[in-house]
Amino acid sequence: MSTANRVINRLLAALLGLILLIAGIAAAIEILVSLFGGEHFLLPTDDWLDALRSTPWNSESVVLVATGVVVVGIVLLIAGIAARARIITLRRPRDTVEVVASARAIAQILRREAASVSGVSSASSEVSARHARVVATVPLASPERVEADLSAVLAATLRRIPWTSAPVLEVEVSSDRPKAASAPPRETVGTGAAGERDNDPSR
């Protein structure tokens, strides 16, 4: 899952949790007030009940509310589907055996291999259906030399994975030095079935 999808999913989860929390607190307060003989505290529940009883199902307000609920449900459904683990089907050793791996796990392998190269201070990686992309930060070493070492190490790593078809490896090196950013080379080495990104330098 990409970083943008993660942020969207977390924002939606936080928003939904906040709404449910506020609704729960308001409902609890109204129940306590009604138990002690009060009319209402925060919400005019009696007025709402009278309005609902007098509102027909085909009124404009009912249609708008129902449409909003459907839209929110579709958004949450799409977010849930996007958040699922992306699985890559690998080459079968036998016809009766199915081998799969998560794109996130492969992205983490590439990130660790990139971080182990001399001169690399941090790295992020992304594995998609057609590409395996690694971005490395080189604060002091020569970007050109590190880029060549990275390409060799990562290509060898991808060749050890039994892909069913070939992805394109992209390596990008950035540095604080002038002219440090270099064009990402492309090398065909193997493939995946879905996209996943890993950019946590602590893992």
C-alpha positions as CSV (number, residue, x, y, z in Angstrom):
1,M,0.0,0.0,0.0
2,S,1.3,3.4,-0.9
3,T,2.0,6.2,1.6
4,A,-1.0,8.2,0.3
5,N,-3.3,5.3,0.8
6,R,-2.1,4.8,4.3
7,V,-2.6,8.5,5.2
8,I,-6.1,8.4,3.7
9,N,-7.1,5.2,5.6
10,R,-5.8,6.6,8.8
11,L,-7.6,9.9,8.4
12,L,-10.8,8.1,7.6
13,A,-10.5,5.8,10.6
14,A,-9.7,8.8,12.9
15,L,-12.7,10.8,11.5
16,L,-15.1,7.9,11.9
17,G,-13.8,7.1,15.4
18,L,-14.2,10.8,16.4
19,I,-17.8,10.9,15.1
20,L,-18.7,7.7,16.9
21,L,-17.1,9.0,20.1
22,I,-19.0,12.3,20.0
23,A,-22.3,10.4,19.2
24,G,-21.7,8.0,22.0
25,I,-21.0,10.7,24.6
26,A,-24.1,12.7,23.5
27,A,-26.3,9.7,23.6
28,A,-25.1,8.8,27.1
29,I,-25.7,12.3,28.4
30,E,-29.2,12.4,26.9
31,I,-30.0,9.0,28.5
32,L,-28.8,10.2,31.9
33,V,-30.8,13.4,31.7
34,S,-34.0,11.5,30.7
35,L,-33.5,9.1,33.6
36,F,-33.5,12.0,36.0
37,G,-36.7,13.5,34.5
38,G,-35.1,16.2,32.3
39,E,-36.3,17.0,28.8
40,H,-33.0,17.2,27.0
41,F,-29.5,18.5,27.5
42,L,-27.7,18.8,24.2
43,L,-30.0,17.3,21.6
44,P,-33.7,18.2,21.1
45,T,-34.7,14.6,20.8
46,D,-38.4,15.2,21.3
47,D,-38.4,17.7,18.4
48,W,-36.4,15.3,16.3
49,L,-38.9,12.5,17.0
50,D,-41.9,14.7,16.0
51,A,-40.1,15.8,12.9
52,L,-39.4,12.2,11.9
53,R,-43.0,11.1,12.5
54,S,-44.2,13.9,10.2
55,T,-41.6,13.4,7.4
56,P,-42.6,11.1,4.5
57,W,-40.0,8.6,3.1
58,N,-40.0,10.3,-0.3
59,S,-39.1,13.8,1.0
60,E,-36.0,15.6,-0.2
61,S,-34.3,15.5,3.2
62,V,-34.7,11.7,3.5
63,V,-33.3,11.2,0.0
64,L,-30.3,13.4,0.7
65,V,-29.5,11.7,4.0
66,A,-29.8,8.3,2.4
67,T,-27.6,9.3,-0.5
68,G,-25.0,10.6,1.9
69,V,-25.0,7.4,3.9
70,V,-24.5,5.4,0.6
71,V,-21.6,7.6,-0.5
72,V,-19.9,7.3,2.9
73,G,-20.4,3.5,2.8
74,I,-18.9,3.3,-0.7
75,V,-15.9,5.4,0.4
76,L,-15.3,3.2,3.5
77,L,-15.6,0.1,1.3
78,I,-13.1,1.3,-1.2
79,A,-10.7,2.3,1.6
80,G,-11.0,-1.2,3.1
81,I,-10.3,-2.9,-0.2
82,A,-7.3,-0.6,-0.8
83,A,-5.9,-1.4,2.7
84,R,-5.8,-5.1,2.1
85,A,-2.5,-6.8,1.8
86,R,-1.3,-7.0,-1.8
87,I,-0.2,-10.5,-2.8
88,I,2.4,-11.4,-5.4
89,T,2.1,-14.9,-7.0
90,L,5.5,-16.4,-7.5
91,R,6.7,-19.3,-9.7
92,R,5.4,-22.7,-8.6
93,P,8.0,-25.3,-7.8
94,R,5.3,-27.9,-8.6
95,D,1.8,-27.8,-10.1
96,T,0.2,-28.7,-6.8
97,V,2.0,-26.0,-4.8
98,E,1.1,-22.3,-4.9
99,V,3.7,-19.8,-3.7
100,V,2.8,-16.2,-2.8
101,A,4.5,-13.2,-1.1
102,S,3.3,-9.8,0.0
103,A,4.5,-6.8,-2.0
104,R,5.3,-5.1,1.3
105,A,7.6,-7.9,2.4
106,I,9.5,-7.7,-0.9
107,A,9.7,-3.9,-0.5
108,Q,11.2,-4.4,3.0
109,I,13.8,-6.8,1.6
110,L,14.9,-4.3,-1.0
111,R,15.0,-1.5,1.5
112,R,17.2,-3.5,3.9
113,E,19.5,-4.6,1.0
114,A,19.8,-1.0,-0.1
115,A,20.6,0.2,3.4
116,S,23.3,-2.3,3.7
117,V,25.3,-0.9,0.8
118,S,28.3,1.2,1.9
119,G,27.6,4.9,1.8
120,V,23.8,4.7,2.0
121,S,22.3,6.4,5.1
122,S,18.6,5.6,4.4
123,A,16.5,4.0,1.7
124,S,12.8,3.6,0.7
125,S,11.4,1.0,-1.7
126,E,8.2,0.4,-3.7
127,V,7.1,-2.8,-5.4
128,S,4.3,-2.6,-8.0
129,A,3.0,-4.8,-10.7
130,R,5.6,-3.7,-13.2
131,H,8.3,-1.9,-11.3
132,A,10.6,-2.3,-8.3
133,R,11.8,1.2,-7.3
134,V,14.4,2.0,-4.6
135,V,15.4,5.5,-3.6
136,A,18.6,5.8,-1.5
137,T,20.1,8.8,0.3
138,V,23.8,9.2,0.1
139,P,25.0,12.1,2.3
140,L,28.8,11.8,1.9
141,A,29.8,9.1,-0.6
142,S,30.0,9.5,-4.3
143,P,26.4,9.1,-5.7
144,E,27.7,7.6,-9.0
145,R,29.7,4.8,-7.3
146,V,26.9,4.1,-4.8
147,E,24.3,3.9,-7.6
148,A,26.3,1.3,-9.4
149,D,26.8,-0.8,-6.2
150,L,23.0,-0.4,-5.4
151,S,22.0,-1.6,-8.9
152,A,24.2,-4.7,-8.7
153,V,23.1,-5.6,-5.2
154,L,19.4,-5.1,-5.8
155,A,19.4,-6.8,-9.2
156,A,21.0,-9.9,-7.5
157,T,18.4,-9.8,-4.8
158,L,15.5,-9.7,-7.2
159,R,17.0,-12.5,-9.2
160,R,16.9,-14.8,-6.1
161,I,13.1,-14.4,-6.0
162,P,11.2,-16.9,-8.2
163,W,9.1,-14.3,-10.2
164,T,6.6,-15.4,-12.7
165,S,7.5,-12.5,-15.0
166,A,10.0,-9.7,-15.1
167,P,9.6,-6.3,-13.4
168,V,11.8,-3.2,-14.1
169,L,14.2,-2.2,-11.4
170,E,14.6,1.5,-10.9
171,V,17.4,2.9,-8.6
172,E,17.6,6.5,-7.6
173,V,20.3,8.1,-5.5
174,S,20.0,11.5,-3.9
175,S,22.7,13.4,-2.0
176,D,23.4,16.8,-0.4
177,R,26.3,17.2,-2.8
178,P,25.8,19.3,-5.9
179,K,24.6,17.3,-8.9
180,A,23.9,14.4,-6.7
181,A,20.6,13.4,-8.2
182,S,21.0,10.9,-11.0
183,A,18.6,9.4,-13.5
184,P,17.2,6.1,-12.4
185,P,18.6,3.2,-14.5
186,R,16.2,0.4,-15.5
187,E,17.0,-3.3,-15.4
188,T,14.7,-6.2,-16.1
189,V,14.9,-8.9,-13.4
190,G,11.6,-10.3,-12.3
191,T,7.9,-9.2,-11.5
192,G,5.1,-8.8,-9.0
193,A,1.3,-8.6,-9.0
194,A,0.5,-5.6,-7.0
195,G,2.0,-2.5,-5.4
196,E,3.3,-1.9,-1.9
197,R,5.7,0.7,-0.5
198,D,8.1,0.6,2.4
199,N,9.8,3.8,3.4
200,D,10.3,3.3,7.2
201,P,14.1,3.8,7.8
202,S,13.7,2.2,11.2
203,R,12.8,-1.3,9.8
